Amino acid sequence: MSKFVIIGCCFLIAAICIFGGLKAFSADTFQVTSQNIIPHQLLNKAHVYNANGCLGDNISPQLSWSNAPQGTQSFAIICHDPDAPRPHGWYHWLVVNIPSSINQISAGGKIKGALETTTDFNQTVYGGPCPPPGHGIHHYNFTVYALDVSQLNISSQTPPLEVEKLVKSHSLAQATITGLYERK
């Protein structure tokens, strides 16, 4: 093999890697944004829990999602704190069976036809950040999943780990926006 063939092959492989990698970041990738969450910045008091020593307003943030993959039949939202001092973190919000025609939820809003399931607060509504005092900064991952089914066969009392497992088993794509919170 000549040097030119080897160099040509190297350039071809590099181009495939570069342009293939750029596709993962293109504008048509499934994504989630928020008017209330600045990625990797502290969450506003409005979204913090209002109990157990936390003094927020406990309002769920506004979320919008776009560029769902073809075949999406519904969406799910899961807010999870992986830094909570428990083996599986802490589930703050789980919403499933969001119709595929919906692409946002307003701050403090509900979606007609969607199902909110039990959080680790043992409630079926949004429960904002409330980490243990002095435990450091926690990450609150608001993930929207595009699902390949129109409805998940669960109840509002289905435990969070089961909900997440079922959601992930039907996920075509997911997008996450992360807010932070620390309780001193």
PyMOL commands that set and color helices and strands:
alter all, ss='L'
color gray80, all
select helices_A, chain A and resi 3-23+45-47+160-169
alter helices_A, ss='H'
color red, helices_A
select strands_A, chain A and resi 31-33+63-66+74-81+90-99+104-105+115-116+138-147+171-181
alter strands_A, ss='S'
color yellow, strands_A
deselect
rebuild
show_as cartoon
